[in-house]
Amino acid sequence: MSVSEHPVQQPIRMIQVPCDEHGNPKEYIVGRGGITRLEATTKSGMHADIAYIRVWSGELAVAEFCQHSLSGVYFGEDGA
């Protein structure tokens, strides 16, 4: 499954992760804290059918989460 085949085709404006590296709840919101884009993506190989969300800050991917590790995904236009 390529990115163009990903089931989520609408913009993602925010994701919630149950805990960050310090054990605290975390949100990634487009337009805040340097986050410029949240991108639905997939992996090749053994985990090809699992959706992932990639977090971008400018042209740098700063984090990536498997859909199973997210507590919320919120859709809408960037900054909505």
N, C-alpha and C positions, 0 to 999 in steps of 0.2 A: 504494500500500500504506500503510495507516495503522498507527499504533503497535499497535492491537489485532490487526492482521493479521501482525505481525512473527513470524517463525518461532520465535524464542526467547520462551517464555512463562514460564520458570522464573526464580527470583531469581539474580542475578549477585552473587557475593561478592568477586571479585577479577579484575582484568585486569593483564596485563603488556604494557608497551610497550617495543620494542627500545631506544629512547633518548629522553631528554627533551630540552629545549631546550639542554642543556649536553653532550649526547652520551652520557649515562649511562643504563643500564637503569633502568626505573621501574616500580613497581607501585602500583596504586590499590586499596586494600582498604577495604571498608565497615567503619566503626568505628575506623579509624586515620587520623591526620593530618587530621582534620576531614571525611573523606569519609562522607557519610550515605546515599548511594544510587548505584548503577550501573544505568543504564536502557538497555535495548535500544530503539533507535528507528530511524526511516528518514527519508529526505529526499524531498521532492517534486521533480518535474522529471527532468532528465537522469540523475540518480543514484538514482532511486527504488528500484531493485532491489538496492542495496548496503546492507547492515546497518551501523549505527553504534552505538557505545556512548557514552552521555553520562554524565559524572562530575558528581555534585552534592555541594555542601557547604552544608548547610541548604537554603535556597530558591534558592541561586545555582548555576547551571551553570558549572563552572570549567574543563571541558575536554570535548572530543568527539573520538572517533577512529573512522575508517573501519575496518571489519573487516580490511581488507587491511594495515593498519598495526599490528595487534596480534600479539604473539607468543604470547599465552595468554589464555583466558577460563575462569574457574573458577566453577562453579555451586554453589548451596547457599543455605541461609538466611543472612540478614545476620548477620555475626559468627560464622558457623559455622567 
